[in-house]
């Protein structure tokens, strides 16, 4: 071997060794987003918050001195694309320590693989089927590596129905109230359907046949006329805000007199602005203790994180942004524990979620609601804060101004503390 070829070989070895050491000094994270699909209306602020939070973590020293190597991908809410990305993230030479996930259909499709590969998925899906780590409920397959922040879709709907039953009594109306579930025939809107209808019947509601409308915006006049003729008193909107806005507007035009209840993704400040007075009175769950601009110590941290993509600090962030900051910071602290107790691999990251009770991430006091996960129960919270959208005038103009003037308000209705009932586990 010539001196030249020897030096070339040494240089290549050093180069490869350097690349390997850089890779080892980083922690790989997969990030699934919907910026272009049917849930992009809420997926965009949520995904942006996850990206901002993880970038902020890196800016502030990373995790245990290691930078997070975040692979963000817009999968357009398409399950095959999510599965293809998972294959990439679970490959032995590219295995991620965790995934910040998104939709119900893709999360449920991956649950078995996550368990097999020991990769935690902190998703934007709050399907109750993801809360049973051992499958002990008999209602869902084991989901030991699935986590999410906030009450499940089912528990949020149970809280709304509990409030609705009290609301009906407080109004002194005769007879049984009528309840209807509305949404696309899709795993996400359907996730709490059986649980909600079962509790509605138990609480004395007459349960009406469900009304189906697509996840995409459209003309839902026919559904509103059916809703009106059914005499429903309480209607649950199971889709994200974009298609719910279409329903709210169409039902306003049709003169439908019903109390709308929304899932957590079904109403926010942007939806209230877009729907205008048609959104007035919609009741929905809020995952965080405050909304944007709220007076809480942890909002200082949220504002700093927001500056990662908005250096001006002037962009109004909807409720989903703040909830995503909480979600990503829970992952960050689970990673902190893993680095100190075995290494940043999926198995240890999952164990990191079990180390604290009534847990709020550092610097997020008064923003993230305290959460507890155990290896037997992944229902992080049974407390559901219900809010009502209030619209007091035209909603044209800048959202910051509309919120500052009180034209759009998110008013707290009630906090419902649900019992951790065994028969509610996993569905």
C-alpha positions in Angstrom: 0.0 0.0 0.0 1.4 3.4 -1.0 1.7 6.2 1.5 -1.0 8.1 -0.4 -3.5 5.2 -0.2 -2.6 4.7 3.4 -3.3 8.3 4.3 -6.6 8.1 2.3 -7.6 5.0 4.3 -6.8 6.7 7.6 -8.7 9.8 6.5 -11.7 7.8 5.6 -11.6 5.9 8.9 -11.4 9.2 10.8 -14.2 10.6 8.8 -16.5 7.6 9.3 -15.5 7.5 13.0 -16.3 11.2 13.3 -19.7 10.7 11.7 -20.5 7.8 14.0 -19.5 9.8 17.1 -21.7 12.7 16.0 -24.7 10.2 15.5 -24.0 8.7 18.9 -24.0 12.2 20.4 -27.5 12.9 19.2 -30.9 11.4 20.1 -33.1 10.5 17.2 -36.8 11.6 17.4 -39.4 10.9 14.8 -42.1 13.6 14.3 -45.3 12.9 12.4 -47.3 15.9 11.3 -50.4 16.8 9.3 -49.8 20.1 7.5 -51.6 19.2 4.3 -54.3 16.6 5.0 -57.8 16.7 6.3 -56.8 17.4 9.9 -54.2 20.1 9.0 -56.4 22.9 10.4 -55.4 21.7 13.9 -52.4 19.6 12.9 -50.5 22.7 11.8 -50.4 24.6 15.1 -49.8 21.3 17.0 -47.0 20.2 14.7 -45.4 23.6 14.8 -45.4 23.6 18.6 -43.7 20.2 18.7 -41.1 21.4 16.3 -40.6 24.7 18.2 -40.4 22.9 21.6 -37.8 20.4 20.4 -35.8 23.2 18.8 -36.0 25.2 22.0 -34.7 22.1 23.9 -31.7 21.9 21.6 -31.1 25.7 22.0 -31.0 25.2 25.7 -28.5 22.4 25.9 -30.5 19.4 24.6 -31.0 16.4 26.8 -28.1 15.3 28.9 -25.7 17.3 26.7 -27.1 15.5 23.6 -28.8 17.3 20.8 -32.2 16.0 19.5 -32.0 14.9 15.9 -35.7 15.5 14.9 -37.0 14.0 11.7 -40.2 15.9 11.0 -42.5 14.7 8.2 -45.9 15.8 6.9 -47.7 12.6 6.1 -51.0 14.2 5.0 -53.0 12.1 7.4 -52.4 9.0 5.2 -51.8 5.8 7.1 -49.6 4.1 4.5 -47.2 7.1 4.6 -47.1 6.9 8.4 -46.3 3.2 8.2 -43.5 3.8 5.7 -42.0 6.4 8.0 -42.2 4.1 10.9 -40.3 1.5 9.0 -37.5 4.1 8.5 -37.6 5.1 12.2 -37.6 1.6 13.5 -34.7 0.3 11.4 -31.8 -0.9 13.5 -29.3 1.6 12.1 -31.7 4.6 12.4 -33.9 3.6 15.4 -35.5 6.6 17.2 -35.8 7.0 20.9 -39.4 8.1 20.6 -42.0 9.4 18.2 -44.1 12.5 18.5 -47.1 11.1 16.6 -50.5 12.4 15.4 -53.6 10.6 14.1 -55.8 7.9 15.5 -55.9 5.6 12.5 -52.1 5.5 12.1 -51.4 5.4 15.8 -53.7 2.4 16.3 -52.2 0.7 13.2 -48.7 1.1 14.7 -49.5 0.1 18.3 -48.4 -3.5 18.0 -45.2 -2.5 16.2 -44.4 0.1 18.8 -44.7 -2.6 21.6 -42.6 -5.0 19.6 -39.8 -2.5 18.8 -40.1 -0.7 22.2 -40.6 2.8 20.7 -42.8 5.2 22.7 -45.3 7.2 20.6 -46.6 10.4 22.3 -49.5 11.0 19.9 -52.1 13.6 19.1 -54.6 10.8 19.2 -56.4 10.5 22.5 -58.3 7.3 21.7 -59.1 5.4 24.9 -57.9 2.2 23.3 -54.3 3.6 23.7 -54.6 3.9 27.4 -54.4 0.2 28.4 -50.7 -0.8 28.5 -51.3 -4.4 29.4 -54.6 -5.1 27.6 -56.1 -6.0 31.0 -59.4 -4.2 30.3 -60.3 -6.8 27.6 -61.5 -3.9 25.5 -58.3 -3.0 23.7 -55.0 -4.7 22.6 -52.0 -3.9 24.9 -50.5 -0.5 24.2 -47.5 -0.3 26.5 -45.6 2.3 24.4 -48.5 4.7 23.6 -48.8 7.9 25.6 -50.7 11.2 25.2 -51.3 14.3 27.3 -54.8 15.1 28.4 -58.0 13.2 28.9 -59.0 10.5 26.3 -61.7 11.3 23.8 -64.0 9.0 25.6 -63.4 10.6 29.0 -63.8 14.1 27.6 -67.1 13.1 26.1 -68.2 11.5 29.4 -67.5 14.8 31.1 -69.5 16.7 28.5 -72.4 14.4 28.9 -72.2 14.7 32.7 -72.4 18.5 32.3 -75.2 18.2 29.7 -77.3 16.0 32.0 -76.9 18.7 34.7 -77.6 21.4 32.2 -80.9 19.8 31.1 -82.0 19.5 34.8 -81.0 23.1 35.5 -83.1 24.3 32.6 -86.1 22.5 34.0 -87.1 21.0 30.7 -89.6 18.1 30.6 -88.9 14.6 29.3 -85.6 12.9 28.3 -83.0 14.9 26.5 -81.9 13.6 23.1 -78.3 13.0 22.3 -76.7 12.4 18.9 -73.1 11.6 17.9 -71.9 13.3 14.7 -68.7 12.8 12.6 -67.0 10.9 9.9 -67.1 7.1 9.8 -63.4 7.0 10.7 -61.4 5.7 13.6 -60.9 9.2 15.1 -64.5 10.4 15.4 -65.7 6.9 16.2 -63.2 6.4 19.0 -65.5 7.7 21.8 -68.8 6.8 20.1 -69.7 3.6 22.0 -68.5 5.0 25.3 -70.4 8.2 24.9 -73.7 6.6 23.8 -73.4 4.1 26.7 -73.1 6.8 29.3 -75.7 9.0 27.6 -78.2 6.1 28.0 -77.1 5.6 31.6 -77.7 9.3 32.3 -81.2 9.2 30.9 -80.7 10.5 27.4 -82.5 9.2 24.4 -79.7 8.2 22.1 -80.4 9.0 18.4 -78.9 7.3 15.4 -75.5 8.9 14.5 -75.2 11.5 11.7 -72.3 11.1 9.4 -70.4 14.0 7.8 -66.9 13.9 6.2 -63.6 15.1 7.8 -63.3 17.7 5.0 -65.3 21.0 4.8 -68.4 20.7 2.6 -72.1 21.4 2.3 -73.8 19.7 5.3 -77.2 21.2 4.9 -78.8 17.8 4.7 -77.2 16.7 8.0 -78.4 19.9 9.7 -82.0 19.3 8.4 -81.8 15.7 9.7 -80.5 17.1 13.0 -83.3 19.6 13.2 -86.0 17.0 12.4 -84.6 14.6 15.0 -85.3 17.0 17.8 -81.8 16.5 19.2 -80.9 18.6 22.3 -77.2 17.8 22.5 -75.0 16.9 19.6 -71.4 15.8 19.7 -69.1 16.9 16.9 -66.4 14.3 16.5 -64.4 15.8 13.6 -61.7 18.5 13.6 -62.6 22.2 13.4 -62.5 22.6 9.6 -65.5 20.4 8.9 -67.2 21.3 12.1 -67.3 24.9 11.0 -69.2 23.8 7.9 -71.8 22.1 10.1 -72.1 25.0 12.5 -72.7 27.4 9.7 -75.2 25.2 7.9 -77.1 24.5 11.1 -77.2 28.2 12.0 -78.7 28.8 8.5 -81.2 26.0 9.0 -82.3 27.3 12.4 -81.2 24.3 14.4 -81.7 24.7 18.1 -79.2 22.4 19.7 -76.3 22.5 22.2 -73.2 21.5 20.4 -70.5 19.6 22.2 -67.1 19.3 20.5 -64.2 17.0 20.8 -60.9 18.5 21.8 -59.8 19.1 18.2 -63.3 20.4 17.1 -63.2 23.9 18.4 -60.5 26.6 19.0 -59.9 30.3 18.5 -59.4 30.0 14.8 -62.5 27.9 14.4 -64.5 30.5 16.4 -63.2 33.2 14.1 -64.1 31.3 11.0 -67.5 30.2 12.1 -68.4 33.6 13.7 -71.7 33.6 15.6 -72.4 30.0 14.5 -69.8 29.0 17.0 -71.4 30.8 19.9 -72.1 28.5 22.8 -70.1 25.4 21.6 -68.8 23.5 24.6 -65.4 21.7 24.3 -62.6 20.3 26.5 -59.4 22.3 27.1 -56.3 20.3 27.8 -54.3 23.1 29.4 -55.0 25.2 32.4 -54.9 28.4 30.4 -55.1 29.6 26.8 -52.8 32.0 24.9 -52.0 35.1 27.0 -53.2 33.5 30.2 -51.8 34.7 33.4 -49.7 31.7 34.6 -46.0 31.4 35.4 -45.5 28.8 32.7 -46.7 31.1 29.9 -43.3 32.7 30.0 -41.8 29.4 28.8 -44.5 29.0 26.2 -43.8 32.5 24.8 -40.0 31.7 24.6 -40.8 28.5 22.7 -43.1 30.3 20.4 -40.3 32.7 19.4 -38.5 29.7 17.8 -40.8 30.2 14.7 -42.1 33.7 15.5 -39.3 35.9 16.7 -41.7 38.9 16.7 -43.8 37.3 19.4 -46.9 38.6 17.7 -48.5 35.4 16.4 -51.6 34.3 18.3 -51.2 30.6 19.2 -54.4 28.5 19.5 -55.1 26.0 22.3 -53.5 23.2 20.3 -50.2 24.9 20.2 -50.0 25.1 24.0 -51.1 21.5 24.5 -48.4 20.3 22.1 -45.8 22.3 24.1 -46.9 20.3 27.1 -46.8 17.0 25.2 -43.2 17.6 23.9 -41.9 18.7 27.3 -43.3 15.6 29.0 -41.2 13.6 26.4 -38.2 15.8 27.1 -38.3 15.0 30.8 -38.8 11.3 30.1 -35.7 11.5 27.9 -33.9 13.3 30.8 -34.6 10.3 33.1 -33.7 7.8 30.4 -30.3 9.4 29.7 -29.4 9.1 33.5 -30.9 5.6 34.0 -29.8 3.3 31.2 -29.6 5.5 28.1 -32.0 7.2 25.6 -33.5 4.1 24.1 -37.3 3.6 23.8 -37.5 1.2 26.7 -36.0 3.6 29.2 -37.9 6.6 27.7 -41.2 4.8 28.4 -40.1 4.1 32.0 -39.3 7.8 32.3 -43.0 8.5 32.0 -43.6 6.4 35.2 -41.2 8.3 37.5 -43.5 11.1 38.8 -47.1 11.5 39.9 -49.2 14.7 39.4 -46.4 15.8 37.1 -46.0 19.2 35.4 -42.9 19.8 33.3 -40.3 22.2 34.6 -41.2 25.8 33.8 -44.8 25.0 32.9 -46.5 25.8 36.2 -50.1 26.8 35.7 -50.1 25.8 32.0 -49.9 22.0 31.8 -52.4 20.1 33.9 -50.7 17.6 36.3 -50.5 14.1 34.8 -49.8 10.6 36.0 -48.9 7.6 33.9 -48.3 4.1 35.4 -47.2 0.9 33.8 -50.8 -0.3 34.5 -52.8 2.7 33.3 -51.9 5.3 30.7 -54.9 7.5 31.4 -52.8 10.6 32.3 -55.6 12.7 33.6 -59.3 12.1 34.6 -59.9 15.8 35.1 -61.7 17.5 32.2 -62.0 21.3 32.0 -64.9 22.3 29.8 -65.0 25.6 28.1 -67.6 27.5 25.9 -66.9 29.6 22.9 -68.5 33.0 23.2 -68.9 35.3 20.2 -70.1 38.8 20.8 -69.7 40.5 17.4 -68.3 40.2 13.8 -65.2 38.1 13.7 -63.4 39.7 10.7 -59.9 41.0 11.5 -56.8 40.0 13.4 -57.3 37.2 15.9 -55.1 38.9 18.5 -57.4 41.9 18.3 -60.6 39.8 18.5 -59.3 38.0 21.6 -58.0 41.2 23.2 -61.3 43.0 22.7 -63.3 40.0 24.0 -65.2 39.6 20.7 -64.1 35.9 20.9 -63.8 34.4 24.4 -63.2 31.0 25.8 -65.2 30.9 29.0 -64.8 28.1 31.5 -68.0 26.2 32.1 -67.0 23.5 34.6 -64.3 21.1 35.7 -65.5 17.5 35.8 -63.4 15.1 37.9 -64.2 11.6 36.5 -63.8 8.5 38.6 -61.1 6.1 37.4 -63.7 3.4 36.7 -62.4 -0.1 35.7 -65.3 -0.5 33.2 -64.3 2.7 31.5 -60.7 1.6 31.0 -59.6 1.1 27.4 -62.7 2.4 25.7 
